[in-house]
Each structure stands twice: as structure tokens, then as C-alpha cells.
Amino acid sequence: MRHNLEILDDPDAVATRAADEVALHAINAVSDHGRFTFAVSGGHTPWNMLAALATRDLPWQNITVFQVDERVAPDGDPDRNLTHLRESLGAAAAQLVPMPVTDADLEAAAHRYAELLPARFDLVHLGLGPDGHTASLIPGDPVLTVTDRLIALTRPYQGRPRMTLTYPALARADHLIWLITGANKRTPLRKLLAGDSTIPAGRVEAARSFVLADKDAAGS
């Protein structure tokens, strides 16, 4: 998959540029087919992006925001992406469809969430870990081999099991936007741009992919 790359000065510039891009996709999608479906990952830069987005004059009643992945933790826990997504979006958090990670039967909950997903996402936001993971598609985890489900559960990673979109779900994205910041992302970013399938992020497929990276991540 070919990635279009734009390099910006720092994480704040990445977040602001990303908010501009997401807003444009939202306006175009609502104009074209009446709704904008957006899936978002966690992380400080995307939370800043969403906080900037929440201040925009957008047709929020026609926007639905899904989660790309989530840690299995109680409601309100600081480990939960949802906690920070709600803080960032403010009133616009009403458009969120949270992953049901507090359910007793997580497999059944994952199946129910999959049934809520659109046939196509207008836009999916992804990050990139120093180990090359994206979403919660983690090196060495059986989730990497899942092809028959849109949502799957991982083994514990950094202290928590996760619920995540799978590769088939990410392939439903008409557009991907990657936000990649920090010097510890230089090697995985290089591999991502090269389509290196030895990292989980390198196996993601979508119609179009746009990478926003800061200078620390891009290096030379």
C-alpha cells in the first residue's frame, strides 16, 4: 500500500494538521452521502487532534465515532482510551460508540460491536508503536491471524488485554490517517512506509493512506 507522507515540526503541529484533515473528510462525507463514519485510536497527539476538532463547526449530528481499540479496564479508568476521548471531544462525545470492554462476556460483546460497524469507514485514524504495532495488533499475538472477525480480543499487553479492530475491519477504510510522533518511531515509520510486513502496521491495507509525522519521527 502506498502512503502519502507529510512531515511537520512537532506533535502539536501534527494534531492541528490532523484536525484540519479530519474536518475536511467529515464535511465531504456528509455532503456526499449524509454521514461521516470515523474510527479513532488512542494517544496524546490524537487526543489533542480531537480536542481541536471538537471546536470546529461540523455537522456533528451526522458524525459517528467508533473506537479502533480499547483496553479491558473499568469505566473511567485512565488506562481507557474512552476516558480521554470523552475528555477531548467534550459535548461531541455524544457521537462516540464505545467498545463494550466492561461486559462479562467479552467475546459476545466483541461480536455485538462488530455488528454496529459500517460497511465502509470514511476514515480510520491509526498510530504506530515503537514495536511496530498499530490498533492493538500486537507482535506475536494470535490476533494478527484473525481473518473471520472484524473485532477480536488480544492477550494481555502492557498489563491489559485489549479489544481491537482486525485487519479485515481496517481494510474497510476508504481512507487511513496515521499520526506518528517521537524519535522512538523512526524505525517502525521507515518500515511502515516500505510496506514491511515484519511489523503489524506494515500489513494494514486500505484504499488510501496519509501519514502525518513530526520531524523527530521522520529523522533524516
QUIFENVEN-V777716 format. One record per residue. N is the residue number from 1. RES is the residue in three letters. BURIAL is I if it has 24 or more other C-alpha atoms within 12 Angstrom, else O. Layout:
{{N RES BURIAL} {N RES BURIAL}}
This chain:
{{1 MET O} {2 ARG O} {3 HIS I} {4 ASN O} {5 LEU I} {6 GLU I} {7 ILE I} {8 LEU I} {9 ASP O} {10 ASP I} {11 PRO I} {12 ASP I} {13 ALA I} {14 VAL I} {15 ALA I} {16 THR I} {17 ARG I} {18 ALA I} {19 ALA I} {20 ASP I} {21 GLU I} {22 VAL I} {23 ALA I} {24 LEU O} {25 HIS I} {26 ALA I} {27 ILE I} {28 ASN O} {29 ALA I} {30 VAL O} {31 SER O} {32 ASP O} {33 HIS O} {34 GLY O} {35 ARG I} {36 PHE I} {37 THR I} {38 PHE I} {39 ALA I} {40 VAL I} {41 SER I} {42 GLY I} {43 GLY I} {44 HIS I} {45 THR I} {46 PRO I} {47 TRP I} {48 ASN I} {49 MET I} {50 LEU I} {51 ALA I} {52 ALA I} {53 LEU I} {54 ALA I} {55 THR O} {56 ARG O} {57 ASP O} {58 LEU I} {59 PRO I} {60 TRP I} {61 GLN O} {62 ASN I} {63 ILE I} {64 THR I} {65 VAL I} {66 PHE I} {67 GLN I} {68 VAL I} {69 ASP I} {70 GLU I} {71 ARG I} {72 VAL I} {73 ALA I} {74 PRO O} {75 ASP O} {76 GLY O} {77 ASP O} {78 PRO O} {79 ASP O} {80 ARG I} {81 ASN I} {82 LEU I} {83 THR I} {84 HIS I} {85 LEU I} {86 ARG I} {87 GLU I} {88 SER I} {89 LEU I} {90 GLY O} {91 ALA O} {92 ALA I} {93 ALA I} {94 ALA O} {95 GLN I} {96 LEU I} {97 VAL I} {98 PRO I} {99 MET I} {100 PRO I} {101 VAL I} {102 THR I} {103 ASP O} {104 ALA O} {105 ASP O} {106 LEU I} {107 GLU I} {108 ALA O} {109 ALA I} {110 ALA I} {111 HIS I} {112 ARG O} {113 TYR I} {114 ALA I} {115 GLU O} {116 LEU I} {117 LEU I} {118 PRO I} {119 ALA O} {120 ARG I} {121 PHE I} {122 ASP I} {123 LEU I} {124 VAL I} {125 HIS I} {126 LEU I} {127 GLY I} {128 LEU I} {129 GLY I} {130 PRO I} {131 ASP I} {132 GLY I} {133 HIS I} {134 THR I} {135 ALA I} {136 SER I} {137 LEU I} {138 ILE I} {139 PRO I} {140 GLY O} {141 ASP O} {142 PRO O} {143 VAL I} {144 LEU I} {145 THR O} {146 VAL O} {147 THR O} {148 ASP O} {149 ARG I} {150 LEU I} {151 ILE I} {152 ALA I} {153 LEU I} {154 THR I} {155 ARG O} {156 PRO O} {157 TYR O} {158 GLN O} {159 GLY O} {160 ARG O} {161 PRO I} {162 ARG I} {163 MET I} {164 THR I} {165 LEU I} {166 THR I} {167 TYR I} {168 PRO I} {169 ALA I} {170 LEU I} {171 ALA I} {172 ARG I} {173 ALA I} {174 ASP I} {175 HIS I} {176 LEU I} {177 ILE I} {178 TRP I} {179 LEU I} {180 ILE I} {181 THR I} {182 GLY I} {183 ALA O} {184 ASN O} {185 LYS I} {186 ARG I} {187 THR I} {188 PRO I} {189 LEU I} {190 ARG I} {191 LYS I} {192 LEU I} {193 LEU I} {194 ALA O} {195 GLY O} {196 ASP O} {197 SER O} {198 THR O} {199 ILE I} {200 PRO I} {201 ALA I} {202 GLY I} {203 ARG I} {204 VAL I} {205 GLU I} {206 ALA I} {207 ALA O} {208 ARG I} {209 SER I} {210 PHE I} {211 VAL I} {212 LEU I} {213 ALA I} {214 ASP I} {215 LYS I} {216 ASP O} {217 ALA I} {218 ALA I} {219 GLY O} {220 SER O}}
